[in-house]
Amino acid sequence: MKACRLFDVYEDASKPGHKSLSFTLTFQHPEKTLSDDEANALRDKAVAALSKKFGAELRKK
């Protein structure tokens, strides 16, 4: 991961203790273009780490 930037925080009064955080993640390999599958796997790994440490989850579409 080359960069991670928080760009939005939303708190819903009806869900105390919960926040919605929006991040921009930048993945870059030094020698090649990442495929969609490679980038998605890196994103999934980041989400899994955040889930384990903070109970984070991706918002359902």
N, C-alpha and C positions, 0 to 999 in steps of 0.2 A: 504494500500500500504506500503510495507516494504522499497522499494527503487525506485528511479527514477534517471537514469543517461543519460545525453546527450552524444552521442558518435559521432555525425557527423553534420556538418552544411554545406549546399550547397547554393550558391547564383548564380542565372542565370542572366547574364548581359542583356538578352532579356526581363527580368521581373523585372524591378527596384522596390525596396521596398518589394520584396517577398523573403523568405528564406525557404529552406526545412531543417527541424530539425529532426534528428532521435534519439529516446530515447529507452532505455531498461527500462521496468517497471517490478518490482518484486512484486507480490502479495503473501501474506502468511497469512493464518489463524493460530492462535496459537494452535488450538486443532484438526484440521482436514485438509484433502486435499481438495482444492477447485475443484469443477467440472468445465468443460469447460464453461458451461453457467454462473456460478458464476464469473469466471475470465473475461469472455467477458463482463459481465454487469459492472464490476469494470472498465475495460478499456473504455467502452462506457461512463461511468460517468466522467472519467478523460478527455476524448476528449470533452464532452459537456461543462465541466467547462472551458477548454482552448478555445473552440469556443466562448463561451459567453464573456470571458475576452479579448481575442486577435484576434478573427475571425479565429482561427486555424481550419483546417480540415484535415482528413485523405486523403492521396494521393489515387487517383483512381487506381485500379489495371489494 
